[in-house]
Amino acid sequence: MNTITKEMPIGEVVQTYPQTIEVFLRHGLMCFGCAIARFENVEQGALAHGIDVEALMQDLNAAVPTAMSNPMTNDQ
């Protein structure tokens, strides 16, 4: 399951996962600091700027740590 979804507001993604700023910049999406970023979701922003949504989503999710592993599998 992905941590970041294309329905999430850009501002929320950046605030929650600051390491995604570099990913947005690399894909040419510079509007994360814009007032609209609080309301526009990742998909809307990407489409408005001609950015491949699926590639962006893959890179955004690769930039964030995965959820904690299941404690039941961490036998010592």
mmCIF file as gemmi writes it, N, C-alpha and C atoms, coordinates in Angstrom:
data_model
loop_
_atom_site.group_PDB
_atom_site.id
_atom_site.type_symbol
_atom_site.label_atom_id
_atom_site.label_alt_id
_atom_site.label_comp_id
_atom_site.label_asym_id
_atom_site.label_entity_id
_atom_site.label_seq_id
_atom_site.pdbx_PDB_ins_code
_atom_site.Cartn_x
_atom_site.Cartn_y
_atom_site.Cartn_z
_atom_site.occupancy
_atom_site.B_iso_or_equiv
_atom_site.pdbx_formal_charge
_atom_site.auth_seq_id
_atom_site.auth_asym_id
_atom_site.pdbx_PDB_model_num
ATOM 1 N N . MET Axp A 1 ? 0.842 -1.191 0 1 0 ? 1 A 1
ATOM 2 C CA . MET Axp A 1 ? 0 0 0 1 0 ? 1 A 1
ATOM 3 C C . MET Axp A 1 ? 0.883 1.249 0 1 0 ? 1 A 1
ATOM 4 N N . ASN Axp A 2 ? 0.495 2.237 -0.776 1 0 ? 2 A 1
ATOM 5 C CA . ASN Axp A 2 ? 1.275 3.465 -0.865 1 0 ? 2 A 1
ATOM 6 C C . ASN Axp A 2 ? 1 4.376 0.319 1 0 ? 2 A 1
ATOM 7 N N . THR Axp A 3 ? 2.044 5.032 0.768 1 0 ? 3 A 1
ATOM 8 C CA . THR Axp A 3 ? 1.93 6.004 1.847 1 0 ? 3 A 1
ATOM 9 C C . THR Axp A 3 ? 1.306 7.29 1.331 1 0 ? 3 A 1
ATOM 10 N N . ILE Axp A 4 ? 1.746 7.711 0.155 1 0 ? 4 A 1
ATOM 11 C CA . ILE Axp A 4 ? 1.246 8.934 -0.469 1 0 ? 4 A 1
ATOM 12 C C . ILE Axp A 4 ? 0.318 8.532 -1.603 1 0 ? 4 A 1
ATOM 13 N N . THR Axp A 5 ? -0.839 9.171 -1.651 1 0 ? 5 A 1
ATOM 14 C CA . THR Axp A 5 ? -1.781 8.901 -2.735 1 0 ? 5 A 1
ATOM 15 C C . THR Axp A 5 ? -1.927 10.148 -3.602 1 0 ? 5 A 1
ATOM 16 N N . LYS Axp A 6 ? -2.385 9.955 -4.825 1 0 ? 6 A 1
ATOM 17 C CA . LYS Axp A 6 ? -2.538 11.1 -5.727 1 0 ? 6 A 1
ATOM 18 C C . LYS Axp A 6 ? -3.679 12.015 -5.325 1 0 ? 6 A 1
ATOM 19 N N . GLU Axp A 7 ? -4.522 11.555 -4.399 1 0 ? 7 A 1
ATOM 20 C CA . GLU Axp A 7 ? -5.624 12.379 -3.903 1 0 ? 7 A 1
ATOM 21 C C . GLU Axp A 7 ? -5.203 13.318 -2.77 1 0 ? 7 A 1
ATOM 22 N N . MET Axp A 8 ? -4.015 13.118 -2.226 1 0 ? 8 A 1
ATOM 23 C CA . MET Axp A 8 ? -3.536 13.95 -1.112 1 0 ? 8 A 1
ATOM 24 C C . MET Axp A 8 ? -3.165 15.351 -1.597 1 0 ? 8 A 1
ATOM 25 N N . PRO Axp A 9 ? -3.523 16.392 -0.822 1 0 ? 9 A 1
ATOM 26 C CA . PRO Axp A 9 ? -3.09 17.742 -1.184 1 0 ? 9 A 1
ATOM 27 C C . PRO Axp A 9 ? -1.56 17.844 -1.203 1 0 ? 9 A 1
ATOM 28 N N . ILE Axp A 10 ? -1.039 18.554 -2.167 1 0 ? 10 A 1
ATOM 29 C CA . ILE Axp A 10 ? 0.41 18.71 -2.29 1 0 ? 10 A 1
ATOM 30 C C . ILE Axp A 10 ? 1.005 19.281 -1.003 1 0 ? 10 A 1
ATOM 31 N N . GLY Axp A 11 ? 0.364 20.293 -0.437 1 0 ? 11 A 1
ATOM 32 C CA . GLY Axp A 11 ? 0.868 20.904 0.79 1 0 ? 11 A 1
ATOM 33 C C . GLY Axp A 11 ? 0.955 19.919 1.936 1 0 ? 11 A 1
ATOM 34 N N . GLU Axp A 12 ? -0.012 19.029 2.038 1 0 ? 12 A 1
ATOM 35 C CA . GLU Axp A 12 ? -0.002 18.009 3.096 1 0 ? 12 A 1
ATOM 36 C C . GLU Axp A 12 ? 1.156 17.036 2.894 1 0 ? 12 A 1
ATOM 37 N N . VAL Axp A 13 ? 1.392 16.652 1.643 1 0 ? 13 A 1
ATOM 38 C CA . VAL Axp A 13 ? 2.497 15.73 1.352 1 0 ? 13 A 1
ATOM 39 C C . VAL Axp A 13 ? 3.822 16.361 1.774 1 0 ? 13 A 1
ATOM 40 N N . VAL Axp A 14 ? 4.041 17.6 1.378 1 0 ? 14 A 1
ATOM 41 C CA . VAL Axp A 14 ? 5.3 18.287 1.669 1 0 ? 14 A 1
ATOM 42 C C . VAL Axp A 14 ? 5.458 18.53 3.17 1 0 ? 14 A 1
ATOM 43 N N . GLN Axp A 15 ? 4.373 18.886 3.835 1 0 ? 15 A 1
ATOM 44 C CA . GLN Axp A 15 ? 4.45 19.14 5.273 1 0 ? 15 A 1
ATOM 45 C C . GLN Axp A 15 ? 4.727 17.845 6.043 1 0 ? 15 A 1
ATOM 46 N N . THR Axp A 16 ? 4.078 16.779 5.649 1 0 ? 16 A 1
ATOM 47 C CA . THR Axp A 16 ? 4.243 15.505 6.338 1 0 ? 16 A 1
ATOM 48 C C . THR Axp A 16 ? 5.555 14.828 5.98 1 0 ? 16 A 1
ATOM 49 N N . TYR Axp A 17 ? 5.959 14.95 4.734 1 0 ? 17 A 1
ATOM 50 C CA . TYR Axp A 17 ? 7.171 14.298 4.227 1 0 ? 17 A 1
ATOM 51 C C . TYR Axp A 17 ? 8.05 15.318 3.508 1 0 ? 17 A 1
ATOM 52 N N . PRO Axp A 18 ? 8.808 16.126 4.253 1 0 ? 18 A 1
ATOM 53 C CA . PRO Axp A 18 ? 9.624 17.175 3.619 1 0 ? 18 A 1
ATOM 54 C C . PRO Axp A 18 ? 10.629 16.644 2.593 1 0 ? 18 A 1
ATOM 55 N N . GLN Axp A 19 ? 10.999 15.393 2.722 1 0 ? 19 A 1
ATOM 56 C CA . GLN Axp A 19 ? 11.955 14.815 1.772 1 0 ? 19 A 1
ATOM 57 C C . GLN Axp A 19 ? 11.361 14.701 0.367 1 0 ? 19 A 1
ATOM 58 N N . THR Axp A 20 ? 10.057 14.895 0.229 1 0 ? 20 A 1
ATOM 59 C CA . THR Axp A 20 ? 9.441 14.832 -1.098 1 0 ? 20 A 1
ATOM 60 C C . THR Axp A 20 ? 9.652 16.107 -1.911 1 0 ? 20 A 1
ATOM 61 N N . ILE Axp A 21 ? 10.087 17.162 -1.268 1 0 ? 21 A 1
ATOM 62 C CA . ILE Axp A 21 ? 10.334 18.422 -2.002 1 0 ? 21 A 1
ATOM 63 C C . ILE Axp A 21 ? 11.283 18.171 -3.169 1 0 ? 21 A 1
ATOM 64 N N . GLU Axp A 22 ? 12.34 17.43 -2.921 1 0 ? 22 A 1
ATOM 65 C CA . GLU Axp A 22 ? 13.319 17.132 -3.971 1 0 ? 22 A 1
ATOM 66 C C . GLU Axp A 22 ? 12.661 16.362 -5.122 1 0 ? 22 A 1
ATOM 67 N N . VAL Axp A 23 ? 11.764 15.462 -4.796 1 0 ? 23 A 1
ATOM 68 C CA . VAL Axp A 23 ? 11.069 14.68 -5.83 1 0 ? 23 A 1
ATOM 69 C C . VAL Axp A 23 ? 10.186 15.589 -6.677 1 0 ? 23 A 1
ATOM 70 N N . PHE Axp A 24 ? 9.404 16.45 -6.021 1 0 ? 24 A 1
ATOM 71 C CA . PHE Axp A 24 ? 8.564 17.386 -6.773 1 0 ? 24 A 1
ATOM 72 C C . PHE Axp A 24 ? 9.422 18.238 -7.704 1 0 ? 24 A 1
ATOM 73 N N . LEU Axp A 25 ? 10.539 18.752 -7.2 1 0 ? 25 A 1
ATOM 74 C CA . LEU Axp A 25 ? 11.422 19.582 -8.013 1 0 ? 25 A 1
ATOM 75 C C . LEU Axp A 25 ? 12.001 18.806 -9.183 1 0 ? 25 A 1
ATOM 76 N N . ARG Axp A 26 ? 12.423 17.585 -8.946 1 0 ? 26 A 1
ATOM 77 C CA . ARG Axp A 26 ? 13.015 16.755 -9.992 1 0 ? 26 A 1
ATOM 78 C C . ARG Axp A 26 ? 12.011 16.493 -11.127 1 0 ? 26 A 1
ATOM 79 N N . HIS Axp A 27 ? 10.745 16.426 -10.778 1 0 ? 27 A 1
ATOM 80 C CA . HIS Axp A 27 ? 9.705 16.186 -11.783 1 0 ? 27 A 1
ATOM 81 C C . HIS Axp A 27 ? 9.193 17.483 -12.407 1 0 ? 27 A 1
ATOM 82 N N . GLY Axp A 28 ? 9.68 18.621 -11.937 1 0 ? 28 A 1
ATOM 83 C CA . GLY Axp A 28 ? 9.278 19.9 -12.516 1 0 ? 28 A 1
ATOM 84 C C . GLY Axp A 28 ? 8.028 20.503 -11.906 1 0 ? 28 A 1
ATOM 85 N N . LEU Axp A 29 ? 7.627 19.999 -10.752 1 0 ? 29 A 1
ATOM 86 C CA . LEU Axp A 29 ? 6.449 20.541 -10.063 1 0 ? 29 A 1
ATOM 87 C C . LEU Axp A 29 ? 6.946 21.468 -8.96 1 0 ? 29 A 1
ATOM 88 N N . MET Axp A 30 ? 6.933 22.748 -9.255 1 0 ? 30 A 1
ATOM 89 C CA . MET Axp A 30 ? 7.493 23.746 -8.345 1 0 ? 30 A 1
ATOM 90 C C . MET Axp A 30 ? 6.45 24.398 -7.445 1 0 ? 30 A 1
ATOM 91 N N . CYS Axp A 31 ? 5.187 24.02 -7.585 1 0 ? 31 A 1
ATOM 92 C CA . CYS Axp A 31 ? 4.117 24.763 -6.918 1 0 ? 31 A 1
ATOM 93 C C . CYS Axp A 31 ? 3.843 24.312 -5.491 1 0 ? 31 A 1
ATOM 94 N N . PHE Axp A 32 ? 4.698 23.499 -4.899 1 0 ? 32 A 1
ATOM 95 C CA . PHE Axp A 32 ? 4.444 23.035 -3.529 1 0 ? 32 A 1
ATOM 96 C C . PHE Axp A 32 ? 4.457 24.183 -2.526 1 0 ? 32 A 1
ATOM 97 N N . GLY Axp A 33 ? 5.077 25.299 -2.844 1 0 ? 33 A 1
ATOM 98 C CA . GLY Axp A 33 ? 5.097 26.449 -1.947 1 0 ? 33 A 1
ATOM 99 C C . GLY Axp A 33 ? 3.981 27.447 -2.231 1 0 ? 33 A 1
ATOM 100 N N . CYS Axp A 34 ? 3.226 27.205 -3.273 1 0 ? 34 A 1
ATOM 101 C CA . CYS Axp A 34 ? 2.145 28.094 -3.699 1 0 ? 34 A 1
ATOM 102 C C . CYS Axp A 34 ? 0.908 27.899 -2.817 1 0 ? 34 A 1
ATOM 103 N N . ALA Axp A 35 ? 0.102 28.922 -2.682 1 0 ? 35 A 1
ATOM 104 C CA . ALA Axp A 35 ? -1.108 28.843 -1.851 1 0 ? 35 A 1
ATOM 105 C C . ALA Axp A 35 ? -2.072 27.773 -2.356 1 0 ? 35 A 1
ATOM 106 N N . ILE Axp A 36 ? -2.095 27.531 -3.641 1 0 ? 36 A 1
ATOM 107 C CA . ILE Axp A 36 ? -2.99 26.514 -4.212 1 0 ? 36 A 1
ATOM 108 C C . ILE Axp A 36 ? -2.578 25.113 -3.754 1 0 ? 36 A 1
ATOM 109 N N . ALA Axp A 37 ? -1.319 24.915 -3.422 1 0 ? 37 A 1
ATOM 110 C CA . ALA Axp A 37 ? -0.831 23.592 -3.027 1 0 ? 37 A 1
ATOM 111 C C . ALA Axp A 37 ? -1.553 23.049 -1.798 1 0 ? 37 A 1
ATOM 112 N N . ARG Axp A 38 ? -2.14 23.934 -1.01 1 0 ? 38 A 1
ATOM 113 C CA . ARG Axp A 38 ? -2.885 23.471 0.163 1 0 ? 38 A 1
ATOM 114 C C . ARG Axp A 38 ? -4.172 22.774 -0.246 1 0 ? 38 A 1
ATOM 115 N N . PHE Axp A 39 ? -4.686 23.093 -1.426 1 0 ? 39 A 1
ATOM 116 C CA . PHE Axp A 39 ? -5.971 22.562 -1.869 1 0 ? 39 A 1
ATOM 117 C C . PHE Axp A 39 ? -5.86 21.607 -3.057 1 0 ? 39 A 1
ATOM 118 N N . GLU Axp A 40 ? -4.867 21.846 -3.911 1 0 ? 40 A 1
ATOM 119 C CA . GLU Axp A 40 ? -4.706 21.028 -5.107 1 0 ? 40 A 1
ATOM 120 C C . GLU Axp A 40 ? -4.041 19.707 -4.738 1 0 ? 40 A 1
ATOM 121 N N . ASN Axp A 41 ? -4.587 18.603 -5.233 1 0 ? 41 A 1
ATOM 122 C CA . ASN Axp A 41 ? -3.965 17.328 -4.901 1 0 ? 41 A 1
ATOM 123 C C . ASN Axp A 41 ? -2.821 17.023 -5.868 1 0 ? 41 A 1
ATOM 124 N N . VAL Axp A 42 ? -2.08 15.991 -5.563 1 0 ? 42 A 1
ATOM 125 C CA . VAL Axp A 42 ? -0.889 15.646 -6.347 1 0 ? 42 A 1
ATOM 126 C C . VAL Axp A 42 ? -1.252 15.407 -7.811 1 0 ? 42 A 1
ATOM 127 N N . GLU Axp A 43 ? -2.311 14.664 -8.048 1 0 ? 43 A 1
ATOM 128 C CA . GLU Axp A 43 ? -2.711 14.367 -9.423 1 0 ? 43 A 1
ATOM 129 C C . GLU Axp A 43 ? -3.074 15.645 -10.178 1 0 ? 43 A 1
ATOM 130 N N . GLN Axp A 44 ? -3.852 16.522 -9.572 1 0 ? 44 A 1
ATOM 131 C CA . GLN Axp A 44 ? -4.253 17.771 -10.23 1 0 ? 44 A 1
ATOM 132 C C . GLN Axp A 44 ? -3.033 18.619 -10.574 1 0 ? 44 A 1
ATOM 133 N N . GLY Axp A 45 ? -2.106 18.735 -9.632 1 0 ? 45 A 1
ATOM 134 C CA . GLY Axp A 45 ? -0.903 19.523 -9.874 1 0 ? 45 A 1
ATOM 135 C C . GLY Axp A 45 ? -0.058 18.937 -10.987 1 0 ? 45 A 1
ATOM 136 N N . ALA Axp A 46 ? 0.097 17.623 -10.974 1 0 ? 46 A 1
ATOM 137 C CA . ALA Axp A 46 ? 0.905 16.969 -12.004 1 0 ? 46 A 1
ATOM 138 C C . ALA Axp A 46 ? 0.266 17.142 -13.382 1 0 ? 46 A 1
ATOM 139 N N . LEU Axp A 47 ? -1.022 16.894 -13.473 1 0 ? 47 A 1
ATOM 140 C CA . LEU Axp A 47 ? -1.709 17.019 -14.766 1 0 ? 47 A 1
ATOM 141 C C . LEU Axp A 47 ? -1.67 18.454 -15.29 1 0 ? 47 A 1
ATOM 142 N N . ALA Axp A 48 ? -1.809 19.419 -14.402 1 0 ? 48 A 1
ATOM 143 C CA . ALA Axp A 48 ? -1.785 20.826 -14.809 1 0 ? 48 A 1
ATOM 144 C C . ALA Axp A 48 ? -0.439 21.235 -15.395 1 0 ? 48 A 1
ATOM 145 N N . HIS Axp A 49 ? 0.612 20.512 -14.999 1 0 ? 49 A 1
ATOM 146 C CA . HIS Axp A 49 ? 1.962 20.852 -15.466 1 0 ? 49 A 1
ATOM 147 C C . HIS Axp A 49 ? 2.519 19.826 -16.44 1 0 ? 49 A 1
ATOM 148 N N . GLY Axp A 50 ? 1.666 18.911 -16.912 1 0 ? 50 A 1
ATOM 149 C CA . GLY Axp A 50 ? 2.107 17.932 -17.904 1 0 ? 50 A 1
ATOM 150 C C . GLY Axp A 50 ? 3.082 16.907 -17.365 1 0 ? 50 A 1
ATOM 151 N N . ILE Axp A 51 ? 2.948 16.568 -16.104 1 0 ? 51 A 1
ATOM 152 C CA . ILE Axp A 51 ? 3.863 15.626 -15.45 1 0 ? 51 A 1
ATOM 153 C C . ILE Axp A 51 ? 3.212 14.248 -15.388 1 0 ? 51 A 1
ATOM 154 N N . ASP Axp A 52 ? 4.004 13.217 -15.625 1 0 ? 52 A 1
ATOM 155 C CA . ASP Axp A 52 ? 3.538 11.83 -15.558 1 0 ? 52 A 1
ATOM 156 C C . ASP Axp A 52 ? 3.152 11.502 -14.117 1 0 ? 52 A 1
ATOM 157 N N . VAL Axp A 53 ? 1.861 11.348 -13.865 1 0 ? 53 A 1
ATOM 158 C CA . VAL Axp A 53 ? 1.345 11.148 -12.507 1 0 ? 53 A 1
ATOM 159 C C . VAL Axp A 53 ? 1.893 9.864 -11.895 1 0 ? 53 A 1
ATOM 160 N N . GLU Axp A 54 ? 1.877 8.782 -12.654 1 0 ? 54 A 1
ATOM 161 C CA . GLU Axp A 54 ? 2.317 7.488 -12.101 1 0 ? 54 A 1
ATOM 162 C C . GLU Axp A 54 ? 3.803 7.499 -11.749 1 0 ? 54 A 1
ATOM 163 N N . ALA Axp A 55 ? 4.628 8.105 -12.594 1 0 ? 55 A 1
ATOM 164 C CA . ALA Axp A 55 ? 6.063 8.195 -12.307 1 0 ? 55 A 1
ATOM 165 C C . ALA Axp A 55 ? 6.308 9.045 -11.065 1 0 ? 55 A 1
ATOM 166 N N . LEU Axp A 56 ? 5.575 10.154 -10.959 1 0 ? 56 A 1
ATOM 167 C CA . LEU Axp A 56 ? 5.698 11.02 -9.781 1 0 ? 56 A 1
ATOM 168 C C . LEU Axp A 56 ? 5.302 10.262 -8.526 1 0 ? 56 A 1
ATOM 169 N N . MET Axp A 57 ? 4.182 9.55 -8.583 1 0 ? 57 A 1
ATOM 170 C CA . MET Axp A 57 ? 3.718 8.805 -7.411 1 0 ? 57 A 1
ATOM 171 C C . MET Axp A 57 ? 4.727 7.748 -6.985 1 0 ? 57 A 1
ATOM 172 N N . GLN Axp A 58 ? 5.296 7.063 -7.947 1 0 ? 58 A 1
ATOM 173 C CA . GLN Axp A 58 ? 6.297 6.038 -7.639 1 0 ? 58 A 1
ATOM 174 C C . GLN Axp A 58 ? 7.493 6.658 -6.924 1 0 ? 58 A 1
ATOM 175 N N . ASP Axp A 59 ? 7.969 7.786 -7.423 1 0 ? 59 A 1
ATOM 176 C CA . ASP Axp A 59 ? 9.136 8.435 -6.823 1 0 ? 59 A 1
ATOM 177 C C . ASP Axp A 59 ? 8.811 9.048 -5.456 1 0 ? 59 A 1
ATOM 178 N N . LEU Axp A 60 ? 7.608 9.608 -5.31 1 0 ? 60 A 1
ATOM 179 C CA . LEU Axp A 60 ? 7.216 10.167 -4.015 1 0 ? 60 A 1
ATOM 180 C C . LEU Axp A 60 ? 7.188 9.072 -2.953 1 0 ? 60 A 1
ATOM 181 N N . ASN Axp A 61 ? 6.581 7.948 -3.287 1 0 ? 61 A 1
ATOM 182 C CA . ASN Axp A 61 ? 6.482 6.865 -2.314 1 0 ? 61 A 1
ATOM 183 C C . ASN Axp A 61 ? 7.833 6.205 -2.04 1 0 ? 61 A 1
ATOM 184 N N . ALA Axp A 62 ? 8.729 6.226 -3.024 1 0 ? 62 A 1
ATOM 185 C CA . ALA Axp A 62 ? 10.072 5.695 -2.808 1 0 ? 62 A 1
ATOM 186 C C . ALA Axp A 62 ? 10.867 6.588 -1.856 1 0 ? 62 A 1
ATOM 187 N N . ALA Axp A 63 ? 10.493 7.859 -1.768 1 0 ? 63 A 1
ATOM 188 C CA . ALA Axp A 63 ? 11.228 8.819 -0.937 1 0 ? 63 A 1
ATOM 189 C C . ALA Axp A 63 ? 10.835 8.762 0.539 1 0 ? 63 A 1
ATOM 190 N N . VAL Axp A 64 ? 9.713 8.126 0.847 1 0 ? 64 A 1
ATOM 191 C CA . VAL Axp A 64 ? 9.265 8.068 2.245 1 0 ? 64 A 1
ATOM 192 C C . VAL Axp A 64 ? 9.519 6.687 2.82 1 0 ? 64 A 1
ATOM 193 N N . PRO Axp A 65 ? 9.809 6.64 4.118 1 0 ? 65 A 1
ATOM 194 C CA . PRO Axp A 65 ? 10.06 5.33 4.73 1 0 ? 65 A 1
ATOM 195 C C . PRO Axp A 65 ? 8.807 4.468 4.7 1 0 ? 65 A 1
ATOM 196 N N . THR Axp A 66 ? 9.014 3.183 4.59 1 0 ? 66 A 1
ATOM 197 C CA . THR Axp A 66 ? 7.875 2.268 4.609 1 0 ? 66 A 1
ATOM 198 C C . THR Axp A 66 ? 7.32 2.195 6.024 1 0 ? 66 A 1
ATOM 199 N N . ALA Axp A 67 ? 6.09 1.738 6.125 1 0 ? 67 A 1
ATOM 200 C CA . ALA Axp A 67 ? 5.455 1.606 7.441 1 0 ? 67 A 1
ATOM 201 C C . ALA Axp A 67 ? 6.27 0.649 8.291 1 0 ? 67 A 1
ATOM 202 N N . MET Axp A 68 ? 6.12 0.809 9.593 1 0 ? 68 A 1
ATOM 203 C CA . MET Axp A 68 ? 6.851 -0.062 10.509 1 0 ? 68 A 1
ATOM 204 C C . MET Axp A 68 ? 6.547 -1.517 10.187 1 0 ? 68 A 1
ATOM 205 N N . SER Axp A 69 ? 7.576 -2.343 10.28 1 0 ? 69 A 1
ATOM 206 C CA . SER Axp A 69 ? 7.351 -3.758 10 1 0 ? 69 A 1
ATOM 207 C C . SER Axp A 69 ? 6.489 -4.371 11.096 1 0 ? 69 A 1
ATOM 208 N N . ASN Axp A 70 ? 5.876 -5.45 10.767 1 0 ? 70 A 1
ATOM 209 C CA . ASN Axp A 70 ? 4.997 -6.147 11.704 1 0 ? 70 A 1
ATOM 210 C C . ASN Axp A 70 ? 5.799 -6.629 12.888 1 0 ? 70 A 1
ATOM 211 N N . PRO Axp A 71 ? 5.467 -6.197 14.113 1 0 ? 71 A 1
ATOM 212 C CA . PRO Axp A 71 ? 6.231 -6.607 15.292 1 0 ? 71 A 1
ATOM 213 C C . PRO Axp A 71 ? 6.217 -8.107 15.502 1 0 ? 71 A 1
ATOM 214 N N . MET Axp A 72 ? 5.236 -8.8 14.954 1 0 ? 72 A 1
ATOM 215 C CA . MET Axp A 72 ? 5.154 -10.243 15.119 1 0 ? 72 A 1
ATOM 216 C C . MET Axp A 72 ? 6.26 -10.957 14.346 1 0 ? 72 A 1
ATOM 217 N N . THR Axp A 73 ? 6.866 -10.276 13.35 1 0 ? 73 A 1
ATOM 218 C CA . THR Axp A 73 ? 7.91 -10.909 12.554 1 0 ? 73 A 1
ATOM 219 C C . THR Axp A 73 ? 9.301 -10.525 13.027 1 0 ? 73 A 1
ATOM 220 N N . ASN Axp A 74 ? 9.4 -9.738 14.086 1 0 ? 74 A 1
ATOM 221 C CA . ASN Axp A 74 ? 10.685 -9.283 14.597 1 0 ? 74 A 1
ATOM 222 C C . ASN Axp A 74 ? 11.148 -10.139 15.77 1 0 ? 74 A 1
ATOM 223 N N . ASP Axp A 75 ? 11.192 -11.443 15.571 1 0 ? 75 A 1
ATOM 224 C CA . ASP Axp A 75 ? 11.64 -12.351 16.635 1 0 ? 75 A 1
ATOM 225 C C . ASP Axp A 75 ? 13.1 -12.129 16.927 1 0 ? 75 A 1
ATOM 226 N N . GLN Axp A 76 ? 13.41 -12.235 18.207 1 0 ? 76 A 1
ATOM 227 C CA . GLN Axp A 76 ? 14.805 -12.017 18.604 1 0 ? 76 A 1
ATOM 228 C C . GLN Axp A 76 ? 15.47 -13.297 18.989 1 0 ? 76 A 1
